[in-house]
Every structure is written in C-alpha cells, then in structure tokens.
Amino acid sequence: MAYLQRVFDARLRAHLSAMGAVLIEGPKWCGKTTTAAQVARSIISLQNTDYREEYLTTAVTKPSFLLEGDVPRLIDEWQDAPMLWDAVRTKVDERGLPGQFILTGSNAVDDSKIHHSGTGRISRLEMLPMSLWEYGESNGSVSLIELFDSPETEVFAQSKLTMEELVFSACRGGWPATLNLKDDKSKLLVATEYVKSVYKNDTSRVDGVKRNHKLTRMILKSYARNISTMAKTTSILSDVAAADNIECSRATLDSYVGALEKLFVIMDIDAWCPSIRSKTIIQSRPKRAFCDPSIAVAALELTPQALMTQMKTFGFIFEQMCARDLRVYSASHDGTLSYYRDRYGLEADLVLHLADGRYALIECKLGSNEINEGAAHLLELKRLIQEHNKNEKQVPLREPDLLIILTGGQMAYTLPNGVKVIPLACLRD
C-alpha cells in the first residue's frame, strides 16, 4: 500500500537538516518506523528476532559498530540498548554533519541510563496516531495555522463526514495498521488488541517493574470512564477498588500511571490558570486524556452502535479526538494544550498555545444545540481577560487570537460575534 503523507513528515525533514540526530517518540503502532523509513537510507531494528541478541551484545561491547551505514541511519526501538544514545551523540560530534541518525522508540527512557542530554546534537520529536486529515476523512478545507495567521478571515466550508462515520472513526482510532484492513470489524479490533498489549505486556516491560495486568486493565478502564474530566486520583482509586476488589495504594497507582505515561498511552492535559480570577476558584487538576480516543472506547468495550445511542458519552470521546488532531496540526509550531474551568462553570474545553505566544480558546461541541452556549463561554472568558488588562497594577495578558468551536456537524462558518464554528472533519494543519 502506498505511504500516506503525515503532517509529521515536514517536521522530520526540517530537524534532520538542522540536527545531527532526531529522536522520534510516541505510542507504539502510530507509524514512527514507517515514517522514518521514508527518509532513512539504512535501517537497523533492535527487535529483529534473527539478530536481536547479537545487536544487544554489540551495543554493550562496541556500540559504534551498530552506527555504521548510509545516513540517515534509522535505529528502531533504540531504547532496548540505551547506551546507543551516548554512542550516537559521540558519532554526531565526530562527523559534525546534520541528518546522521533517526532513533525511534515507543517508550520514554530513564535519563539516568544515559550520560549526556544530547542537547545540540539530538532533537526530540513526538509523534501521534493519525489525525482525520492524515487518514483522509477530513477534507482539510480549513487550515488551523492559516486561521492563526489571518484571524479576521471568515470561514465557510462543509464536511462530508456523517455522525455515524465520525463515531466509527473515534472507535477505530488513528492507527495506521487499520489502513490495510478491508472490513470494519477488523479495523475496530486493532484498538482492542492495542489496549490488551498495553495491560498484558507493555507496562511491565517499560521499566522492568512487574505489574499486575488486571490492575493495569482496571486503571485504564477507570481512566476511560473519567476521560475528558478532572477526576481526582482518589476517585480513580475508589473506582479501581470497587470494580474488582483489587488493592491499590496511591503510590501503586502513581507507578502504574507513570508507566502508561512513559508508553505515551496517557497524555493528560494540564490546567491553564491565568490570574483573571482567584486561583482558589480555578481548577488546577489535570484533565484525563489518552493519546487516541479509541483507547477509551476499547477500554470500556464500547461499539459504534452503542455510542450512537450514548451521545453524552461520545461527547467526552469526541473531545479526545479534537485534542489528538489539534496536537498533530499545531506540532510544527510547538503547540501545547491546556484547559480552563472555574468554580462558576466558565470553561474552555481546550486552550491551544503556540510557541510564539498566540493561543486559541476552544470548545468541543457535538451538535448545533450547544454552539451558542459554547460561544458564550469563550466570549465571557475573553471579556474577563480584557477586564483584567484594564487594571494598571496587573501584568497584562495576551487576548486570545482565536475563539473556536469544534463540532461534529457539517458546516463551518463564523458567528456575528467572531467565534468560528468548524467541523473537526474540515480541519487540517
């Protein structure tokens, strides 16, 4: 099957042209190796069963031998031999040229296992599962970055993705492996198998700590139940204990969640706490999130048919899809996500920050009935920022560059108050 272009491709090429090596991190099965292979001129995979033992022995005794080959040289799953990091750094220094190596890995490595940060030699890039635009389901008629560059431009576009198709896409997820499958049942099975692999194997292998796969599964299920909310750790602990009478302390939960974060499965969203109200009334707990909406669906053992009758539940999952796609589309500008919510119910589901200081306040709403409410929230939050800036004693805050409502609907347009209503299936980078 022909390679589908990823938003990540341009970032990878840009970093290879500037840096000696590039580390690509992200959840397994998101396409890191396939994408890196498009530009690599030689490849070595440390998980190749025919040579794995020899590779690992060589990595310990003479790691530089594994670095010989045409460049860029791809070293896949390099974290199995952490000593390669310092070998790559040394070789980059010796050669003094950009674009020498690409390292790929599905889990974060303990920094204590490497002697040098790699600053100035090895850049780090994070890759995610495919967005709707990359998968071919968004028509890409609205560019997120162009909106930031020309915020006064009115939008008008139409999505062709139906609600049924949107629900299925969330359940299937952005896993490249599904592209080669013909029937819907097989496509849905990929996310299910991903979750099984995580709780049965990966959380014990990520750092060598033996973990109870039943407990891991219950933590994933509890996270899925609380997805897109600021659920307290105590709530998750109670949820896990009630589900299967499994003993789980706070320290144990933290260890399991930490492992899932190292695997890039859990990607919580931090709170944005501008000083427009007293910090005591602004939520500061992280919002529970996965790298892909299909993980929540698979953990809860839901189906597209079930979700079509549970639109409230799908609303939380839809927000996860929005978060994934926004992360992908803004990556070239080092975008980061947060959220805002205070005691009075004022909220922005997502706040997208670009590295240059520009940001957008975003609400995620499935249907047209919620659009006016979402717009009112965004406008009130903007008003509070403006009121804050009138106080000469306060450090002024930048006003939001964009107010956006991402929907599961079909029409993109600009409201008279300037809020942009955009179907997720119209968006691209």
Disulfide bonds with the S-S distance in Angstrom:
none
